[in-house]
């Protein structure tokens, strides 16, 4: 069995966590209820970078777009990719802030429903064996049976519905999890193994002003959770959702959002089609947002979807004078390709 090492976070409030030699730093800290910034858990975003002050850790060589050569030379590593090989002391960036402190857990459940909602898109509901505490906007990793691989899916249900999890899954051609399992053989009653919750993309309950939600494709899932949670806190909350897809056949949950808008006068739903006209608005969500608002001062925004859509949406929000601190974003990036398993 690998030796257990002590990893201490330096600072005025030092915290120490015991980490197995084959366990990644981020996994160990979150399982012990100690917060470290985190987002992708794939080594592609850099959110979880920490500085090693003392000791030895191992990690795959990161891309310089994630950790620069200077940062690597200075001792920075990615907590989601690093395993300790001795007792270690680390320093967390001062601007890391404070995020959700839910304990990371291994989860089991059974498929309750698989419902086709659009072309190559399903809503998957898993009934949990034990409830999960999470924040609106977070995700879990689902284990693909027989592969040792995991894939990440955001919860679409609000945290109060903690005995089941709803996911929105779009088929990826040749995808290990989608073509190879979810769209092929997964059925109601089948067991599902997961771990979570992960991620810092969460609803800020302290920001009580109007909200902009920009979704691309199945990036709608965490925004649905965030919107429902915000409405539970304030049924009169002003929320503007823009859901962008290419074609009408890619659009889903239309009746849900129209019904939600009927029940809550502050909710405004705008579907956006980039390659087809005749339903909703024509164009990209960021462009449509700019057309609709002269100023977004006092608003907060949540954006989730493909990287290009999120980047364009951030620019649109800033163009309408929304400060960067009010913009929350989550980029859906492809799963890393295993050398032995197709993506």
RADAMO-V848915 format. One record per residue. N is the residue number from 0. RES is the residue in one small letter. SS is DSSP state (~ for helix, > for strand, _ for the rest). Layout:
n=N res=RES ss=SS
n=N res=RES ss=SS
This chain:
n=0 res=x ss=_
n=1 res=x ss=_
n=2 res=x ss=_
n=3 res=x ss=>
n=4 res=x ss=>
n=5 res=x ss=>
n=6 res=x ss=>
n=7 res=x ss=>
n=8 res=x ss=>
n=9 res=x ss=_
n=10 res=x ss=_
n=11 res=x ss=_
n=12 res=x ss=_
n=13 res=x ss=_
n=14 res=x ss=>
n=15 res=x ss=>
n=16 res=x ss=>
n=17 res=x ss=>
n=18 res=x ss=>
n=19 res=x ss=>
n=20 res=x ss=_
n=21 res=x ss=_
n=22 res=x ss=_
n=23 res=x ss=>
n=24 res=x ss=~
n=25 res=x ss=~
n=26 res=x ss=~
n=27 res=x ss=~
n=28 res=x ss=~
n=29 res=x ss=~
n=30 res=x ss=~
n=31 res=x ss=_
n=32 res=x ss=_
n=33 res=x ss=_
n=34 res=x ss=_
n=35 res=x ss=_
n=36 res=x ss=_
n=37 res=x ss=_
n=38 res=x ss=_
n=39 res=x ss=_
n=40 res=x ss=_
n=41 res=x ss=_
n=42 res=x ss=_
n=43 res=x ss=_
n=44 res=x ss=_
n=45 res=x ss=_
n=46 res=x ss=_
n=47 res=x ss=_
n=48 res=x ss=>
n=49 res=x ss=>
n=50 res=x ss=>
n=51 res=x ss=>
n=52 res=x ss=>
n=53 res=x ss=>
n=54 res=x ss=_
n=55 res=x ss=_
n=56 res=x ss=>
n=57 res=x ss=>
n=58 res=x ss=_
n=59 res=x ss=_
n=60 res=x ss=_
n=61 res=x ss=_
n=62 res=x ss=_
n=63 res=x ss=_
n=64 res=x ss=_
n=65 res=x ss=_
n=66 res=x ss=_
n=67 res=x ss=_
n=68 res=x ss=~
n=69 res=x ss=~
n=70 res=x ss=~
n=71 res=x ss=~
n=72 res=x ss=~
n=73 res=x ss=_
n=74 res=x ss=_
n=75 res=x ss=>
n=76 res=x ss=>
n=77 res=x ss=>
n=78 res=x ss=_
n=79 res=x ss=_
n=80 res=x ss=_
n=81 res=x ss=_
n=82 res=x ss=>
n=83 res=x ss=>
n=84 res=x ss=_
n=85 res=x ss=_
n=86 res=x ss=_
n=87 res=x ss=>
n=88 res=x ss=>
n=89 res=x ss=>
n=90 res=x ss=>
n=91 res=x ss=>
n=92 res=x ss=_
n=93 res=x ss=~
n=94 res=x ss=~
n=95 res=x ss=~
n=96 res=x ss=_
n=97 res=x ss=_
n=98 res=x ss=_
n=99 res=x ss=_
n=100 res=x ss=_
n=101 res=x ss=_
n=102 res=x ss=_
n=103 res=x ss=_
n=104 res=x ss=>
n=105 res=x ss=>
n=106 res=x ss=>
n=107 res=x ss=>
n=108 res=x ss=>
n=109 res=x ss=>
n=110 res=x ss=>
n=111 res=x ss=>
n=112 res=x ss=>
n=113 res=x ss=>
n=114 res=x ss=>
n=115 res=x ss=>
n=116 res=x ss=>
n=117 res=x ss=>
n=118 res=x ss=_
n=119 res=x ss=_
n=120 res=x ss=>
n=121 res=x ss=>
n=122 res=x ss=>
n=123 res=x ss=>
n=124 res=x ss=>
n=125 res=x ss=>
n=126 res=x ss=>
n=127 res=x ss=>
n=128 res=x ss=_
n=129 res=x ss=_
n=130 res=x ss=_
n=131 res=x ss=_
n=132 res=x ss=_
n=133 res=x ss=_
n=134 res=x ss=_
n=135 res=x ss=_
n=136 res=x ss=_
n=137 res=x ss=_
n=138 res=x ss=>
n=139 res=x ss=>
n=140 res=x ss=>
n=141 res=x ss=>
n=142 res=x ss=>
n=143 res=x ss=>
n=144 res=x ss=_
n=145 res=x ss=_
n=146 res=x ss=_
n=147 res=x ss=_
n=148 res=x ss=>
n=149 res=x ss=>
n=150 res=x ss=>
n=151 res=x ss=>
n=152 res=x ss=>
n=153 res=x ss=>
n=154 res=x ss=_
n=155 res=x ss=_
n=156 res=x ss=_
n=157 res=x ss=_
n=158 res=x ss=_
n=159 res=x ss=_
n=160 res=x ss=_
n=161 res=x ss=_
n=162 res=x ss=_
n=163 res=x ss=>
n=164 res=x ss=>
n=165 res=x ss=>
n=166 res=x ss=>
n=167 res=x ss=>
n=168 res=x ss=>
n=169 res=x ss=>
n=170 res=x ss=_
n=171 res=x ss=_
n=172 res=x ss=_
n=173 res=x ss=_
n=174 res=x ss=_
n=175 res=x ss=_
n=176 res=x ss=_
n=177 res=x ss=~
n=178 res=x ss=~
n=179 res=x ss=~
n=180 res=x ss=~
n=181 res=x ss=~
n=182 res=x ss=_
n=183 res=x ss=_
n=184 res=x ss=_
n=185 res=x ss=_
n=186 res=x ss=_
n=187 res=x ss=_
n=188 res=x ss=_
n=189 res=x ss=_
n=190 res=x ss=>
n=191 res=x ss=>
n=192 res=x ss=>
n=193 res=x ss=>
n=194 res=x ss=>
n=195 res=x ss=>
n=196 res=x ss=>
n=197 res=x ss=>
n=198 res=x ss=_
n=199 res=x ss=_
n=200 res=x ss=_
n=201 res=x ss=_
n=202 res=x ss=_
n=203 res=x ss=_
n=204 res=x ss=_
n=205 res=x ss=_
n=206 res=x ss=_
n=207 res=x ss=_
n=208 res=x ss=_
n=209 res=x ss=_
n=210 res=x ss=>
n=211 res=x ss=>
n=212 res=x ss=>
n=213 res=x ss=>
n=214 res=x ss=>
n=215 res=x ss=>
n=216 res=x ss=~
n=217 res=x ss=~
n=218 res=x ss=~
n=219 res=x ss=~
n=220 res=x ss=~
n=221 res=x ss=~
n=222 res=x ss=~
n=223 res=x ss=~
n=224 res=x ss=~
n=225 res=x ss=~
n=226 res=x ss=~
n=227 res=x ss=~
n=228 res=x ss=~
n=229 res=x ss=~
n=230 res=x ss=~
n=231 res=x ss=~
n=232 res=x ss=~
n=233 res=x ss=_
n=234 res=x ss=_
n=235 res=x ss=_
n=236 res=x ss=_
n=237 res=x ss=_
n=238 res=x ss=>
n=239 res=x ss=>
n=240 res=x ss=>
n=241 res=x ss=>
n=242 res=x ss=>
n=243 res=x ss=>
n=244 res=x ss=>
n=245 res=x ss=_
n=246 res=x ss=_
n=247 res=x ss=~
n=248 res=x ss=~
n=249 res=x ss=~
n=250 res=x ss=_
n=251 res=x ss=_
n=252 res=x ss=_
n=253 res=x ss=~
n=254 res=x ss=~
n=255 res=x ss=~
n=256 res=x ss=~
n=257 res=x ss=~
n=258 res=x ss=~
n=259 res=x ss=~
n=260 res=x ss=~
n=261 res=x ss=~
n=262 res=x ss=~
n=263 res=x ss=_
n=264 res=x ss=_
n=265 res=x ss=_
n=266 res=x ss=>
n=267 res=x ss=>
n=268 res=x ss=>
n=269 res=x ss=>
n=270 res=x ss=>
n=271 res=x ss=>
n=272 res=x ss=>
n=273 res=x ss=_
n=274 res=x ss=_
n=275 res=x ss=_
n=276 res=x ss=_
n=277 res=x ss=_
n=278 res=x ss=_
n=279 res=x ss=_
n=280 res=x ss=>
n=281 res=x ss=>
n=282 res=x ss=_
n=283 res=x ss=_
n=284 res=x ss=~
n=285 res=x ss=~
n=286 res=x ss=~
n=287 res=x ss=~
n=288 res=x ss=~
n=289 res=x ss=~
n=290 res=x ss=~
n=291 res=x ss=~
n=292 res=x ss=_
n=293 res=x ss=_
n=294 res=x ss=_
n=295 res=x ss=_
n=296 res=x ss=_
n=297 res=x ss=_
n=298 res=x ss=_
n=299 res=x ss=>
n=300 res=x ss=>
n=301 res=x ss=>
n=302 res=x ss=>
n=303 res=x ss=>
n=304 res=x ss=>
n=305 res=x ss=>
n=306 res=x ss=~
n=307 res=x ss=~
n=308 res=x ss=~
n=309 res=x ss=~
n=310 res=x ss=~
n=311 res=x ss=~
n=312 res=x ss=~
n=313 res=x ss=~
n=314 res=x ss=~
n=315 res=x ss=~
n=316 res=x ss=~
n=317 res=x ss=~
n=318 res=x ss=~
n=319 res=x ss=_
n=320 res=x ss=_
n=321 res=x ss=_
n=322 res=x ss=_
n=323 res=x ss=~
n=324 res=x ss=~
n=325 res=x ss=~
n=326 res=x ss=>
n=327 res=x ss=>
n=328 res=x ss=>
n=329 res=x ss=>
n=330 res=x ss=>
n=331 res=x ss=>
n=332 res=x ss=_
n=333 res=x ss=_
n=334 res=x ss=_
n=335 res=x ss=_
n=336 res=x ss=_
n=337 res=x ss=_
n=338 res=x ss=_
n=339 res=x ss=_
n=340 res=x ss=_
n=341 res=x ss=_
n=342 res=x ss=_
